């Protein structure tokens, strides 16, 4: 924001706008060739509004969205393996949410994902390469917020700052801040339990396959 600050300071000192004080403005593209194919001018107002059922919609849709680079990779991978764009987004979403400061290893990725090992290896190698080239801590963009411990920060890009004093809620309402935080913790614990159960299911399936292979080896011998 130094351009804006310099322009304001110059106007306060000299009382007029200087030619060398220019606030940069992002350029807007026009005459895009593929605009008509994406937005055809055939829209007609429907007689009634579109109705959807939003139940469990948030749980089904991954937070990660594909970009142009991902589309090229998925189209190349489709020629050798069976994968859809939604399946790819779900895989990247699981890898991102399963990683902290350090990305998960290939063995941990196989526990997080349910697909074939060859498909997991291809997506994992692509994800690792893209994560190394990423400037931010994660491929999923998130709003920068204050820390949960309440420590103040002077970062101007922090959104949704917490109140300095605790908000007084009505006594006859149950949706106070403490109950809301407990529900968030309960939901997080339940999602972890579901992930652990999926890993156990994968482990037991591998054990059963190992047992069948061992019996088959014994019979062949």
Buried (B, 14 or more C-beta within 10 A) or exposed (E): EEEEEBBEEBEEEEEEEEEEBEEEEEEEEEEEEEEEEEEEEEEEEEEEEEEEEEEEEEEEEBBBBBEEEBEEBBEEBEEEBEBEBEBBBBBBBBBBBBBEEEBBEEEBBBBBBBBEEEBBBBBBEBBBEBBEEEEEEBBBEEEEEBEEEEEEEEEEEBEEEEEEEEEEEEEEEEEBEEEEEEEEEEEEEEEEEEBEEBBEEBEEEEEEEEEEEEEEEEEEE
